[in-house]
């Protein structure tokens, strides 16, 4: 079975005063569509982008993304 990257971005956005995908995208330099694709597992972000996303929520990388 192939491993893949999973994320908790939607949950993190919900707990961050229901931050929108557009708001998150603006904070990390991506479009809303790219954030949506990452959340849906259709696109894997670069390591730099993954760290930026985790930083927006103030969580360690492994709370925003996991490898399984």
C-alpha positions in Angstrom: 0.0 0.0 0.0 1.4 3.4 -1.0 1.9 6.0 1.7 0.4 9.4 1.4 0.2 12.7 3.2 -2.9 13.5 5.2 -3.8 16.8 6.8 -5.9 18.4 9.5 -6.2 21.8 7.8 -10.0 21.9 7.8 -10.1 21.1 11.5 -7.4 23.7 12.2 -9.3 26.3 10.2 -12.5 25.5 12.1 -10.8 26.0 15.5 -9.2 29.2 14.2 -12.5 31.2 14.3 -13.6 29.3 11.2 -10.8 30.8 9.0 -11.7 30.5 5.3 -9.6 28.8 2.7 -9.1 32.2 1.1 -7.8 33.7 4.4 -5.4 30.9 4.9 -4.3 31.1 1.3 -3.6 34.8 1.7 -1.5 34.2 4.8 0.7 31.6 3.1 0.8 33.0 -0.4 -1.5 30.4 -2.1 -4.9 30.6 -3.8 -8.1 29.4 -2.2 -8.2 26.7 -4.9 -4.8 25.4 -3.9 -5.7 25.3 -0.2 -8.9 23.4 -1.2 -6.8 20.9 -3.2 -4.4 20.4 -0.3 -7.3 19.8 2.1 -8.9 17.3 -0.2 -5.6 15.4 -0.6 -5.4 16.2 -4.4 -2.2 18.2 -4.0 0.8 17.8 -1.6 2.3 21.1 -0.6 6.1 21.8 -0.6 7.8 21.4 2.7 8.1 25.1 3.0 4.4 25.6 2.5 3.6 22.9 5.0 5.7 24.7 7.6 4.0 28.0 6.7 0.5 26.4 7.1 1.4 24.9 10.5 2.9 28.2 11.6 -0.3 30.1 10.8 -2.1 27.8 13.3 0.7 27.8 15.8 1.1 24.0 15.8 3.9 21.7 15.1 4.1 20.3 11.5 3.0 16.9 12.6 -0.3 18.3 14.0 -1.1 19.8 10.6 0.2 17.0 8.4 0.8 13.3 8.8 2.4 10.5 6.7 0.6 7.2 6.6 
